[in-house]
Amino acid sequence: MQSTAKAIALVRDLANKLQIRYQGSASLNTVRQAFDANGWPMIFISVGGNEAEGQPVVLIRIIGENAVSTDIFGNSTYSYAPHLLQFAYELASANDPEPSLADIMVATFESVKTGVRFQLYEITHGTAVTEASLDAAVAAGANADLDELYWPTKLV
C-alpha cells in the first residue's frame, strides 16, 4: 500500500495557491478538494462550483508511482518521490479547451512547480470532467507526458 501523505500535502499546497490565483476571477473562481476511489487527492477548479458537462472545469489529481530503486549495495529502496500529476479539462470542440487558455496556464504554472511528473488529458467534448472521465482518458493515453530529464534517487 502506497502512502498518500505526500500527494495530500502537494494537493493541499497547490489548492491554496490556486485559490489565491483565481480569487476574484470572472472565470474560474472555485477550487474544491476531493479524493478519488483509491484515496488519492484531487482538485476541481470551476466557475461557481458548476462542474457539469460543457462548463469550464480543470481537474488535477496527484497519485504515487511505484519508484523502486536500489542503493549502492543493491538493496531495494522506495523513493519518496516522484509522484504523478494528472491534469484534465474538457474540450469545447475538436481542439479548443472549454476553460480559457489563460485559466489553463495559471493552473499549469502552479502544477508544474510541484516538481512531479505531469500528464495532460483532454476530455472529449460533451463529457463532464469527473474522476470517471479522467480514468477513461488515462486508459486511452495522455496527450502529453512530461517528466524531469534528470531525476536523482531519493531514499525514504
Phi and psi in radians as a Rosetta constraint file:
Dihedral C 1 N 2 CA 2 C 2 CIRCULARHARMONIC -1.447 0.35
Dihedral N 2 CA 2 C 2 N 3 CIRCULARHARMONIC 2.569 0.35
Dihedral C 2 N 3 CA 3 C 3 CIRCULARHARMONIC -1.364 0.35
Dihedral N 3 CA 3 C 3 N 4 CIRCULARHARMONIC 2.429 0.35
Dihedral C 3 N 4 CA 4 C 4 CIRCULARHARMONIC -1.672 0.35
Dihedral N 4 CA 4 C 4 N 5 CIRCULARHARMONIC 0.021 0.35
Dihedral C 4 N 5 CA 5 C 5 CIRCULARHARMONIC -1.014 0.35
Dihedral N 5 CA 5 C 5 N 6 CIRCULARHARMONIC -0.825 0.35
Dihedral C 5 N 6 CA 6 C 6 CIRCULARHARMONIC -1.160 0.35
Dihedral N 6 CA 6 C 6 N 7 CIRCULARHARMONIC -0.750 0.35
Dihedral C 6 N 7 CA 7 C 7 CIRCULARHARMONIC -1.073 0.35
Dihedral N 7 CA 7 C 7 N 8 CIRCULARHARMONIC -0.733 0.35
Dihedral C 7 N 8 CA 8 C 8 CIRCULARHARMONIC -1.119 0.35
Dihedral N 8 CA 8 C 8 N 9 CIRCULARHARMONIC -0.736 0.35
Dihedral C 8 N 9 CA 9 C 9 CIRCULARHARMONIC -1.121 0.35
Dihedral N 9 CA 9 C 9 N 10 CIRCULARHARMONIC -0.742 0.35
Dihedral C 9 N 10 CA 10 C 10 CIRCULARHARMONIC -1.094 0.35
Dihedral N 10 CA 10 C 10 N 11 CIRCULARHARMONIC -0.764 0.35
Dihedral C 10 N 11 CA 11 C 11 CIRCULARHARMONIC -1.168 0.35
Dihedral N 11 CA 11 C 11 N 12 CIRCULARHARMONIC -0.704 0.35
Dihedral C 11 N 12 CA 12 C 12 CIRCULARHARMONIC -1.053 0.35
Dihedral N 12 CA 12 C 12 N 13 CIRCULARHARMONIC -0.821 0.35
Dihedral C 12 N 13 CA 13 C 13 CIRCULARHARMONIC -1.152 0.35
Dihedral N 13 CA 13 C 13 N 14 CIRCULARHARMONIC -0.737 0.35
Dihedral C 13 N 14 CA 14 C 14 CIRCULARHARMONIC -1.120 0.35
Dihedral N 14 CA 14 C 14 N 15 CIRCULARHARMONIC -0.746 0.35
Dihedral C 14 N 15 CA 15 C 15 CIRCULARHARMONIC -1.079 0.35
Dihedral N 15 CA 15 C 15 N 16 CIRCULARHARMONIC -0.716 0.35
Dihedral C 15 N 16 CA 16 C 16 CIRCULARHARMONIC -1.086 0.35
Dihedral N 16 CA 16 C 16 N 17 CIRCULARHARMONIC -0.755 0.35
Dihedral C 16 N 17 CA 17 C 17 CIRCULARHARMONIC -1.148 0.35
Dihedral N 17 CA 17 C 17 N 18 CIRCULARHARMONIC -0.713 0.35
Dihedral C 17 N 18 CA 18 C 18 CIRCULARHARMONIC -1.181 0.35
Dihedral N 18 CA 18 C 18 N 19 CIRCULARHARMONIC -0.620 0.35
Dihedral C 18 N 19 CA 19 C 19 CIRCULARHARMONIC -1.063 0.35
Dihedral N 19 CA 19 C 19 N 20 CIRCULARHARMONIC -0.685 0.35
Dihedral C 19 N 20 CA 20 C 20 CIRCULARHARMONIC -1.211 0.35
Dihedral N 20 CA 20 C 20 N 21 CIRCULARHARMONIC -0.776 0.35
Dihedral C 20 N 21 CA 21 C 21 CIRCULARHARMONIC -1.091 0.35
Dihedral N 21 CA 21 C 21 N 22 CIRCULARHARMONIC -0.704 0.35
Dihedral C 21 N 22 CA 22 C 22 CIRCULARHARMONIC -1.630 0.35
Dihedral N 22 CA 22 C 22 N 23 CIRCULARHARMONIC -0.029 0.35
Dihedral C 22 N 23 CA 23 C 23 CIRCULARHARMONIC -1.002 0.35
Dihedral N 23 CA 23 C 23 N 24 CIRCULARHARMONIC 2.214 0.35
Dihedral C 23 N 24 CA 24 C 24 CIRCULARHARMONIC 1.316 0.35
Dihedral N 24 CA 24 C 24 N 25 CIRCULARHARMONIC 0.132 0.35
Dihedral C 24 N 25 CA 25 C 25 CIRCULARHARMONIC -1.267 0.35
Dihedral N 25 CA 25 C 25 N 26 CIRCULARHARMONIC 2.547 0.35
Dihedral C 25 N 26 CA 26 C 26 CIRCULARHARMONIC -1.410 0.35
Dihedral N 26 CA 26 C 26 N 27 CIRCULARHARMONIC -0.282 0.35
Dihedral C 26 N 27 CA 27 C 27 CIRCULARHARMONIC -1.823 0.35
Dihedral N 27 CA 27 C 27 N 28 CIRCULARHARMONIC -2.072 0.35
Dihedral C 27 N 28 CA 28 C 28 CIRCULARHARMONIC -1.044 0.35
Dihedral N 28 CA 28 C 28 N 29 CIRCULARHARMONIC 2.226 0.35
Dihedral C 28 N 29 CA 29 C 29 CIRCULARHARMONIC -2.571 0.35
Dihedral N 29 CA 29 C 29 N 30 CIRCULARHARMONIC 0.040 0.35
Dihedral C 29 N 30 CA 30 C 30 CIRCULARHARMONIC -2.186 0.35
Dihedral N 30 CA 30 C 30 N 31 CIRCULARHARMONIC 2.211 0.35
Dihedral C 30 N 31 CA 31 C 31 CIRCULARHARMONIC -2.056 0.35
Dihedral N 31 CA 31 C 31 N 32 CIRCULARHARMONIC 2.079 0.35
Dihedral C 31 N 32 CA 32 C 32 CIRCULARHARMONIC -2.128 0.35
Dihedral N 32 CA 32 C 32 N 33 CIRCULARHARMONIC 2.305 0.35
Dihedral C 32 N 33 CA 33 C 33 CIRCULARHARMONIC -1.694 0.35
Dihedral N 33 CA 33 C 33 N 34 CIRCULARHARMONIC 2.548 0.35
Dihedral C 33 N 34 CA 34 C 34 CIRCULARHARMONIC -2.651 0.35
Dihedral N 34 CA 34 C 34 N 35 CIRCULARHARMONIC 3.128 0.35
Dihedral C 34 N 35 CA 35 C 35 CIRCULARHARMONIC -2.224 0.35
Dihedral N 35 CA 35 C 35 N 36 CIRCULARHARMONIC 2.506 0.35
Dihedral C 35 N 36 CA 36 C 36 CIRCULARHARMONIC -1.431 0.35
Dihedral N 36 CA 36 C 36 N 37 CIRCULARHARMONIC -3.110 0.35
Dihedral C 36 N 37 CA 37 C 37 CIRCULARHARMONIC -1.109 0.35
Dihedral N 37 CA 37 C 37 N 38 CIRCULARHARMONIC -0.374 0.35
Dihedral C 37 N 38 CA 38 C 38 CIRCULARHARMONIC -1.720 0.35
Dihedral N 38 CA 38 C 38 N 39 CIRCULARHARMONIC 0.093 0.35
Dihedral C 38 N 39 CA 39 C 39 CIRCULARHARMONIC 1.557 0.35
Dihedral N 39 CA 39 C 39 N 40 CIRCULARHARMONIC 0.094 0.35
Dihedral C 39 N 40 CA 40 C 40 CIRCULARHARMONIC -1.434 0.35
Dihedral N 40 CA 40 C 40 N 41 CIRCULARHARMONIC 2.460 0.35
Dihedral C 40 N 41 CA 41 C 41 CIRCULARHARMONIC -1.351 0.35
Dihedral N 41 CA 41 C 41 N 42 CIRCULARHARMONIC 2.585 0.35
Dihedral C 41 N 42 CA 42 C 42 CIRCULARHARMONIC -2.358 0.35
Dihedral N 42 CA 42 C 42 N 43 CIRCULARHARMONIC 2.774 0.35
Dihedral C 42 N 43 CA 43 C 43 CIRCULARHARMONIC -2.238 0.35
Dihedral N 43 CA 43 C 43 N 44 CIRCULARHARMONIC 2.273 0.35
Dihedral C 43 N 44 CA 44 C 44 CIRCULARHARMONIC -1.919 0.35
Dihedral N 44 CA 44 C 44 N 45 CIRCULARHARMONIC 2.219 0.35
Dihedral C 44 N 45 CA 45 C 45 CIRCULARHARMONIC -2.014 0.35
Dihedral N 45 CA 45 C 45 N 46 CIRCULARHARMONIC 2.177 0.35
Dihedral C 45 N 46 CA 46 C 46 CIRCULARHARMONIC -2.575 0.35
Dihedral N 46 CA 46 C 46 N 47 CIRCULARHARMONIC -3.094 0.35
Dihedral C 46 N 47 CA 47 C 47 CIRCULARHARMONIC -1.753 0.35
Dihedral N 47 CA 47 C 47 N 48 CIRCULARHARMONIC 1.935 0.35
Dihedral C 47 N 48 CA 48 C 48 CIRCULARHARMONIC 1.063 0.35
Dihedral N 48 CA 48 C 48 N 49 CIRCULARHARMONIC 0.417 0.35
Dihedral C 48 N 49 CA 49 C 49 CIRCULARHARMONIC 1.409 0.35
Dihedral N 49 CA 49 C 49 N 50 CIRCULARHARMONIC 0.077 0.35
Dihedral C 49 N 50 CA 50 C 50 CIRCULARHARMONIC -1.441 0.35
Dihedral N 50 CA 50 C 50 N 51 CIRCULARHARMONIC 1.838 0.35
Dihedral C 50 N 51 CA 51 C 51 CIRCULARHARMONIC -1.898 0.35
Dihedral N 51 CA 51 C 51 N 52 CIRCULARHARMONIC 0.398 0.35
Dihedral C 51 N 52 CA 52 C 52 CIRCULARHARMONIC -1.293 0.35
Dihedral N 52 CA 52 C 52 N 53 CIRCULARHARMONIC 2.873 0.35
Dihedral C 52 N 53 CA 53 C 53 CIRCULARHARMONIC -1.016 0.35
Dihedral N 53 CA 53 C 53 N 54 CIRCULARHARMONIC 2.433 0.35
Dihedral C 53 N 54 CA 54 C 54 CIRCULARHARMONIC 1.509 0.35
Dihedral N 54 CA 54 C 54 N 55 CIRCULARHARMONIC -0.074 0.35
Dihedral C 54 N 55 CA 55 C 55 CIRCULARHARMONIC -1.713 0.35
Dihedral N 55 CA 55 C 55 N 56 CIRCULARHARMONIC 2.634 0.35
Dihedral C 55 N 56 CA 56 C 56 CIRCULARHARMONIC -1.227 0.35
Dihedral N 56 CA 56 C 56 N 57 CIRCULARHARMONIC 1.975 0.35
Dihedral C 56 N 57 CA 57 C 57 CIRCULARHARMONIC -2.405 0.35
Dihedral N 57 CA 57 C 57 N 58 CIRCULARHARMONIC 2.375 0.35
Dihedral C 57 N 58 CA 58 C 58 CIRCULARHARMONIC -2.039 0.35
Dihedral N 58 CA 58 C 58 N 59 CIRCULARHARMONIC 2.299 0.35
Dihedral C 58 N 59 CA 59 C 59 CIRCULARHARMONIC -2.033 0.35
Dihedral N 59 CA 59 C 59 N 60 CIRCULARHARMONIC 2.262 0.35
Dihedral C 59 N 60 CA 60 C 60 CIRCULARHARMONIC -2.172 0.35
Dihedral N 60 CA 60 C 60 N 61 CIRCULARHARMONIC 2.220 0.35
Dihedral C 60 N 61 CA 61 C 61 CIRCULARHARMONIC -2.248 0.35
Dihedral N 61 CA 61 C 61 N 62 CIRCULARHARMONIC 2.384 0.35
Dihedral C 61 N 62 CA 62 C 62 CIRCULARHARMONIC -2.022 0.35
Dihedral N 62 CA 62 C 62 N 63 CIRCULARHARMONIC 2.186 0.35
Dihedral C 62 N 63 CA 63 C 63 CIRCULARHARMONIC -2.214 0.35
Dihedral N 63 CA 63 C 63 N 64 CIRCULARHARMONIC 2.743 0.35
Dihedral C 63 N 64 CA 64 C 64 CIRCULARHARMONIC -1.431 0.35
Dihedral N 64 CA 64 C 64 N 65 CIRCULARHARMONIC 2.617 0.35
Dihedral C 64 N 65 CA 65 C 65 CIRCULARHARMONIC -1.969 0.35
Dihedral N 65 CA 65 C 65 N 66 CIRCULARHARMONIC 2.572 0.35
Dihedral C 65 N 66 CA 66 C 66 CIRCULARHARMONIC -1.300 0.35
Dihedral N 66 CA 66 C 66 N 67 CIRCULARHARMONIC 1.850 0.35
Dihedral C 66 N 67 CA 67 C 67 CIRCULARHARMONIC -2.105 0.35
Dihedral N 67 CA 67 C 67 N 68 CIRCULARHARMONIC 1.112 0.35
Dihedral C 67 N 68 CA 68 C 68 CIRCULARHARMONIC -1.327 0.35
Dihedral N 68 CA 68 C 68 N 69 CIRCULARHARMONIC 2.345 0.35
Dihedral C 68 N 69 CA 69 C 69 CIRCULARHARMONIC -2.477 0.35
Dihedral N 69 CA 69 C 69 N 70 CIRCULARHARMONIC 3.083 0.35
Dihedral C 69 N 70 CA 70 C 70 CIRCULARHARMONIC -2.094 0.35
Dihedral N 70 CA 70 C 70 N 71 CIRCULARHARMONIC 2.662 0.35
Dihedral C 70 N 71 CA 71 C 71 CIRCULARHARMONIC -1.471 0.35
Dihedral N 71 CA 71 C 71 N 72 CIRCULARHARMONIC -3.052 0.35
Dihedral C 71 N 72 CA 72 C 72 CIRCULARHARMONIC -1.168 0.35
Dihedral N 72 CA 72 C 72 N 73 CIRCULARHARMONIC -0.257 0.35
Dihedral C 72 N 73 CA 73 C 73 CIRCULARHARMONIC -1.685 0.35
Dihedral N 73 CA 73 C 73 N 74 CIRCULARHARMONIC -0.018 0.35
Dihedral C 73 N 74 CA 74 C 74 CIRCULARHARMONIC 1.563 0.35
Dihedral N 74 CA 74 C 74 N 75 CIRCULARHARMONIC 0.067 0.35
Dihedral C 74 N 75 CA 75 C 75 CIRCULARHARMONIC -1.354 0.35
Dihedral N 75 CA 75 C 75 N 76 CIRCULARHARMONIC 2.479 0.35
Dihedral C 75 N 76 CA 76 C 76 CIRCULARHARMONIC -1.205 0.35
Dihedral N 76 CA 76 C 76 N 77 CIRCULARHARMONIC 2.415 0.35
Dihedral C 76 N 77 CA 77 C 77 CIRCULARHARMONIC -2.322 0.35
Dihedral N 77 CA 77 C 77 N 78 CIRCULARHARMONIC 2.734 0.35
Dihedral C 77 N 78 CA 78 C 78 CIRCULARHARMONIC -1.984 0.35
Dihedral N 78 CA 78 C 78 N 79 CIRCULARHARMONIC 2.218 0.35
Dihedral C 78 N 79 CA 79 C 79 CIRCULARHARMONIC -1.320 0.35
Dihedral N 79 CA 79 C 79 N 80 CIRCULARHARMONIC 2.499 0.35
Dihedral C 79 N 80 CA 80 C 80 CIRCULARHARMONIC -1.274 0.35
Dihedral N 80 CA 80 C 80 N 81 CIRCULARHARMONIC -0.442 0.35
Dihedral C 80 N 81 CA 81 C 81 CIRCULARHARMONIC -2.425 0.35
Dihedral N 81 CA 81 C 81 N 82 CIRCULARHARMONIC 2.812 0.35
Dihedral C 81 N 82 CA 82 C 82 CIRCULARHARMONIC -1.620 0.35
Dihedral N 82 CA 82 C 82 N 83 CIRCULARHARMONIC 2.917 0.35
Dihedral C 82 N 83 CA 83 C 83 CIRCULARHARMONIC -2.065 0.35
Dihedral N 83 CA 83 C 83 N 84 CIRCULARHARMONIC 2.991 0.35
Dihedral C 83 N 84 CA 84 C 84 CIRCULARHARMONIC -2.084 0.35
Dihedral N 84 CA 84 C 84 N 85 CIRCULARHARMONIC 2.202 0.35
Dihedral C 84 N 85 CA 85 C 85 CIRCULARHARMONIC -1.813 0.35
Dihedral N 85 CA 85 C 85 N 86 CIRCULARHARMONIC 2.078 0.35
Dihedral C 85 N 86 CA 86 C 86 CIRCULARHARMONIC -1.787 0.35
Dihedral N 86 CA 86 C 86 N 87 CIRCULARHARMONIC 2.192 0.35
Dihedral C 86 N 87 CA 87 C 87 CIRCULARHARMONIC -2.118 0.35
Dihedral N 87 CA 87 C 87 N 88 CIRCULARHARMONIC 2.111 0.35
Dihedral C 87 N 88 CA 88 C 88 CIRCULARHARMONIC -2.383 0.35
Dihedral N 88 CA 88 C 88 N 89 CIRCULARHARMONIC 2.608 0.35
Dihedral C 88 N 89 CA 89 C 89 CIRCULARHARMONIC -2.675 0.35
Dihedral N 89 CA 89 C 89 N 90 CIRCULARHARMONIC 2.786 0.35
Dihedral C 89 N 90 CA 90 C 90 CIRCULARHARMONIC -1.496 0.35
Dihedral N 90 CA 90 C 90 N 91 CIRCULARHARMONIC 2.519 0.35
Dihedral C 90 N 91 CA 91 C 91 CIRCULARHARMONIC -1.475 0.35
Dihedral N 91 CA 91 C 91 N 92 CIRCULARHARMONIC 2.391 0.35
Dihedral C 91 N 92 CA 92 C 92 CIRCULARHARMONIC -1.384 0.35
Dihedral N 92 CA 92 C 92 N 93 CIRCULARHARMONIC -0.490 0.35
Dihedral C 92 N 93 CA 93 C 93 CIRCULARHARMONIC -2.600 0.35
Dihedral N 93 CA 93 C 93 N 94 CIRCULARHARMONIC -2.745 0.35
Dihedral C 93 N 94 CA 94 C 94 CIRCULARHARMONIC -0.984 0.35
Dihedral N 94 CA 94 C 94 N 95 CIRCULARHARMONIC -0.734 0.35
Dihedral C 94 N 95 CA 95 C 95 CIRCULARHARMONIC -2.288 0.35
Dihedral N 95 CA 95 C 95 N 96 CIRCULARHARMONIC -0.074 0.35
Dihedral C 95 N 96 CA 96 C 96 CIRCULARHARMONIC -1.671 0.35
Dihedral N 96 CA 96 C 96 N 97 CIRCULARHARMONIC 2.275 0.35
Dihedral C 96 N 97 CA 97 C 97 CIRCULARHARMONIC -1.269 0.35
Dihedral N 97 CA 97 C 97 N 98 CIRCULARHARMONIC 2.597 0.35
Dihedral C 97 N 98 CA 98 C 98 CIRCULARHARMONIC -1.191 0.35
Dihedral N 98 CA 98 C 98 N 99 CIRCULARHARMONIC -0.843 0.35
Dihedral C 98 N 99 CA 99 C 99 CIRCULARHARMONIC -1.202 0.35
Dihedral N 99 CA 99 C 99 N 100 CIRCULARHARMONIC 2.735 0.35
Dihedral C 99 N 100 CA 100 C 100 CIRCULARHARMONIC -1.191 0.35
Dihedral N 100 CA 100 C 100 N 101 CIRCULARHARMONIC 2.715 0.35
Dihedral C 100 N 101 CA 101 C 101 CIRCULARHARMONIC -1.032 0.35
Dihedral N 101 CA 101 C 101 N 102 CIRCULARHARMONIC -0.666 0.35
Dihedral C 101 N 102 CA 102 C 102 CIRCULARHARMONIC -1.091 0.35
Dihedral N 102 CA 102 C 102 N 103 CIRCULARHARMONIC -0.742 0.35
Dihedral C 102 N 103 CA 103 C 103 CIRCULARHARMONIC -1.149 0.35
Dihedral N 103 CA 103 C 103 N 104 CIRCULARHARMONIC -0.696 0.35
Dihedral C 103 N 104 CA 104 C 104 CIRCULARHARMONIC -1.127 0.35
Dihedral N 104 CA 104 C 104 N 105 CIRCULARHARMONIC -0.706 0.35
Dihedral C 104 N 105 CA 105 C 105 CIRCULARHARMONIC -1.124 0.35
Dihedral N 105 CA 105 C 105 N 106 CIRCULARHARMONIC -0.666 0.35
Dihedral C 105 N 106 CA 106 C 106 CIRCULARHARMONIC -1.068 0.35
Dihedral N 106 CA 106 C 106 N 107 CIRCULARHARMONIC -0.870 0.35
Dihedral C 106 N 107 CA 107 C 107 CIRCULARHARMONIC -1.146 0.35
Dihedral N 107 CA 107 C 107 N 108 CIRCULARHARMONIC -0.675 0.35
Dihedral C 107 N 108 CA 108 C 108 CIRCULARHARMONIC -1.134 0.35
Dihedral N 108 CA 108 C 108 N 109 CIRCULARHARMONIC -0.779 0.35
Dihedral C 108 N 109 CA 109 C 109 CIRCULARHARMONIC -0.980 0.35
Dihedral N 109 CA 109 C 109 N 110 CIRCULARHARMONIC -0.845 0.35
Dihedral C 109 N 110 CA 110 C 110 CIRCULARHARMONIC -1.243 0.35
Dihedral N 110 CA 110 C 110 N 111 CIRCULARHARMONIC -0.601 0.35
Dihedral C 110 N 111 CA 111 C 111 CIRCULARHARMONIC -1.165 0.35
Dihedral N 111 CA 111 C 111 N 112 CIRCULARHARMONIC -0.766 0.35
Dihedral C 111 N 112 CA 112 C 112 CIRCULARHARMONIC -1.091 0.35
Dihedral N 112 CA 112 C 112 N 113 CIRCULARHARMONIC -0.562 0.35
Dihedral C 112 N 113 CA 113 C 113 CIRCULARHARMONIC -1.211 0.35
Dihedral N 113 CA 113 C 113 N 114 CIRCULARHARMONIC -0.153 0.35
Dihedral C 113 N 114 CA 114 C 114 CIRCULARHARMONIC -1.200 0.35
Dihedral N 114 CA 114 C 114 N 115 CIRCULARHARMONIC -0.345 0.35
Dihedral C 114 N 115 CA 115 C 115 CIRCULARHARMONIC 1.401 0.35
Dihedral N 115 CA 115 C 115 N 116 CIRCULARHARMONIC 0.301 0.35
Dihedral C 115 N 116 CA 116 C 116 CIRCULARHARMONIC -1.930 0.35
Dihedral N 116 CA 116 C 116 N 117 CIRCULARHARMONIC 2.921 0.35
Dihedral C 116 N 117 CA 117 C 117 CIRCULARHARMONIC -1.019 0.35
Dihedral N 117 CA 117 C 117 N 118 CIRCULARHARMONIC 2.404 0.35
Dihedral C 117 N 118 CA 118 C 118 CIRCULARHARMONIC -2.062 0.35
Dihedral N 118 CA 118 C 118 N 119 CIRCULARHARMONIC 2.171 0.35
Dihedral C 118 N 119 CA 119 C 119 CIRCULARHARMONIC -2.124 0.35
Dihedral N 119 CA 119 C 119 N 120 CIRCULARHARMONIC 2.321 0.35
Dihedral C 119 N 120 CA 120 C 120 CIRCULARHARMONIC -1.796 0.35
Dihedral N 120 CA 120 C 120 N 121 CIRCULARHARMONIC 2.333 0.35
Dihedral C 120 N 121 CA 121 C 121 CIRCULARHARMONIC -2.256 0.35
Dihedral N 121 CA 121 C 121 N 122 CIRCULARHARMONIC 2.158 0.35
Dihedral C 121 N 122 CA 122 C 122 CIRCULARHARMONIC -1.757 0.35
Dihedral N 122 CA 122 C 122 N 123 CIRCULARHARMONIC 2.040 0.35
Dihedral C 122 N 123 CA 123 C 123 CIRCULARHARMONIC -1.425 0.35
Dihedral N 123 CA 123 C 123 N 124 CIRCULARHARMONIC 2.374 0.35
Dihedral C 123 N 124 CA 124 C 124 CIRCULARHARMONIC -0.973 0.35
Dihedral N 124 CA 124 C 124 N 125 CIRCULARHARMONIC 2.443 0.35
Dihedral C 124 N 125 CA 125 C 125 CIRCULARHARMONIC -0.937 0.35
Dihedral N 125 CA 125 C 125 N 126 CIRCULARHARMONIC 2.351 0.35
Dihedral C 125 N 126 CA 126 C 126 CIRCULARHARMONIC 1.587 0.35
Dihedral N 126 CA 126 C 126 N 127 CIRCULARHARMONIC 0.130 0.35
Dihedral C 126 N 127 CA 127 C 127 CIRCULARHARMONIC -2.137 0.35
Dihedral N 127 CA 127 C 127 N 128 CIRCULARHARMONIC 2.172 0.35
Dihedral C 127 N 128 CA 128 C 128 CIRCULARHARMONIC -1.107 0.35
Dihedral N 128 CA 128 C 128 N 129 CIRCULARHARMONIC 2.581 0.35
Dihedral C 128 N 129 CA 129 C 129 CIRCULARHARMONIC -1.456 0.35
Dihedral N 129 CA 129 C 129 N 130 CIRCULARHARMONIC 1.791 0.35
Dihedral C 129 N 130 CA 130 C 130 CIRCULARHARMONIC -2.355 0.35
Dihedral N 130 CA 130 C 130 N 131 CIRCULARHARMONIC 3.052 0.35
Dihedral C 130 N 131 CA 131 C 131 CIRCULARHARMONIC -1.028 0.35
Dihedral N 131 CA 131 C 131 N 132 CIRCULARHARMONIC -0.738 0.35
Dihedral C 131 N 132 CA 132 C 132 CIRCULARHARMONIC -1.123 0.35
Dihedral N 132 CA 132 C 132 N 133 CIRCULARHARMONIC -0.751 0.35
Dihedral C 132 N 133 CA 133 C 133 CIRCULARHARMONIC -1.221 0.35
Dihedral N 133 CA 133 C 133 N 134 CIRCULARHARMONIC -0.562 0.35
Dihedral C 133 N 134 CA 134 C 134 CIRCULARHARMONIC -1.155 0.35
Dihedral N 134 CA 134 C 134 N 135 CIRCULARHARMONIC -0.771 0.35
Dihedral C 134 N 135 CA 135 C 135 CIRCULARHARMONIC -1.048 0.35
Dihedral N 135 CA 135 C 135 N 136 CIRCULARHARMONIC -0.701 0.35
Dihedral C 135 N 136 CA 136 C 136 CIRCULARHARMONIC -1.131 0.35
Dihedral N 136 CA 136 C 136 N 137 CIRCULARHARMONIC -0.709 0.35
Dihedral C 136 N 137 CA 137 C 137 CIRCULARHARMONIC -1.156 0.35
Dihedral N 137 CA 137 C 137 N 138 CIRCULARHARMONIC -0.678 0.35
Dihedral C 137 N 138 CA 138 C 138 CIRCULARHARMONIC -1.068 0.35
Dihedral N 138 CA 138 C 138 N 139 CIRCULARHARMONIC -0.745 0.35
Dihedral C 138 N 139 CA 139 C 139 CIRCULARHARMONIC -1.104 0.35
Dihedral N 139 CA 139 C 139 N 140 CIRCULARHARMONIC -0.570 0.35
Dihedral C 139 N 140 CA 140 C 140 CIRCULARHARMONIC -1.392 0.35
Dihedral N 140 CA 140 C 140 N 141 CIRCULARHARMONIC -0.421 0.35
Dihedral C 140 N 141 CA 141 C 141 CIRCULARHARMONIC 2.005 0.35
Dihedral N 141 CA 141 C 141 N 142 CIRCULARHARMONIC 2.578 0.35
Dihedral C 141 N 142 CA 142 C 142 CIRCULARHARMONIC -1.304 0.35
Dihedral N 142 CA 142 C 142 N 143 CIRCULARHARMONIC 2.573 0.35
Dihedral C 142 N 143 CA 143 C 143 CIRCULARHARMONIC -1.300 0.35
Dihedral N 143 CA 143 C 143 N 144 CIRCULARHARMONIC -0.533 0.35
Dihedral C 143 N 144 CA 144 C 144 CIRCULARHARMONIC -2.607 0.35
Dihedral N 144 CA 144 C 144 N 145 CIRCULARHARMONIC 2.474 0.35
Dihedral C 144 N 145 CA 145 C 145 CIRCULARHARMONIC -2.359 0.35
Dihedral N 145 CA 145 C 145 N 146 CIRCULARHARMONIC 1.857 0.35
Dihedral C 145 N 146 CA 146 C 146 CIRCULARHARMONIC -2.065 0.35
Dihedral N 146 CA 146 C 146 N 147 CIRCULARHARMONIC 2.312 0.35
Dihedral C 146 N 147 CA 147 C 147 CIRCULARHARMONIC -2.380 0.35
Dihedral N 147 CA 147 C 147 N 148 CIRCULARHARMONIC 2.854 0.35
Dihedral C 147 N 148 CA 148 C 148 CIRCULARHARMONIC -1.044 0.35
Dihedral N 148 CA 148 C 148 N 149 CIRCULARHARMONIC 2.458 0.35
Dihedral C 148 N 149 CA 149 C 149 CIRCULARHARMONIC -1.215 0.35
Dihedral N 149 CA 149 C 149 N 150 CIRCULARHARMONIC -0.608 0.35
Dihedral C 149 N 150 CA 150 C 150 CIRCULARHARMONIC -2.232 0.35
Dihedral N 150 CA 150 C 150 N 151 CIRCULARHARMONIC 1.954 0.35
Dihedral C 150 N 151 CA 151 C 151 CIRCULARHARMONIC -2.115 0.35
Dihedral N 151 CA 151 C 151 N 152 CIRCULARHARMONIC 1.857 0.35
Dihedral C 151 N 152 CA 152 C 152 CIRCULARHARMONIC -1.253 0.35
Dihedral N 152 CA 152 C 152 N 153 CIRCULARHARMONIC 2.626 0.35
Dihedral C 152 N 153 CA 153 C 153 CIRCULARHARMONIC -1.221 0.35
Dihedral N 153 CA 153 C 153 N 154 CIRCULARHARMONIC 2.332 0.35
Dihedral C 153 N 154 CA 154 C 154 CIRCULARHARMONIC -2.073 0.35
Dihedral N 154 CA 154 C 154 N 155 CIRCULARHARMONIC 2.071 0.35
Dihedral C 154 N 155 CA 155 C 155 CIRCULARHARMONIC -1.434 0.35
Dihedral N 155 CA 155 C 155 N 156 CIRCULARHARMONIC 2.643 0.35
